[in-house]
Amino acid sequence: MLRISKPDSVPTLPELLAACQRQERLAQRRLYGQFHGFAMSVCLRYARDRDQALEAANDGFLKVFRDLHRFDAGRHPEDVAGSFRGWLKRIMIHTAIDHYRANERHQHQQELDDVTLNQADGSATPLDSLSYAELLELVQRLPPAYRAVFNLNVIDGFGHEEIAEKLNISVGTSKSNLFKARAHLRTMLAQCSTQEKARYVVG
């Protein structure tokens, strides 16, 4: 049975996690409901559409419930929620990437053919002025291969060697796709700015 600290109160996260480890269905449903939105926000960054993201998120939660015994809530008692979100995020990223690889493995990956693409441009770009929400909205419009590399590198902090291993591509392709993703984003941002200016002119 789900044990809570006070009658008629909402269980704390440690109580909920402990109940989930005992395979209590009610606790699992509550944990799923509490973190479903967060899990979807991670998976949506890698998925082609919402259905694919939901499939990845649900598979991720199956792994969470299966491996919950590996999460030690006692290691960070002052911030169990933050620690759990970090652990959950890693599972969702890996699961979403597995789904990406399964769904996009036949997509053509163009190898890096111009060494200048390897050289990152350290100067400020219009992308730097975007809010996180605005950036993610544009990223969702990228081709899947570019979106996956951009998310892994820029949003989630993975290096190109790690990305290449996760996506079964070369390091050169990872760097090339990141370069092209940034180029696509700059183009989209320029188009948005042009449309915004035209709207003011027309108005």
Order of alpha helices (4+ residues) and beta strands (2+ residues): alpha-alpha-alpha-alpha-alpha-alpha-alpha-alpha
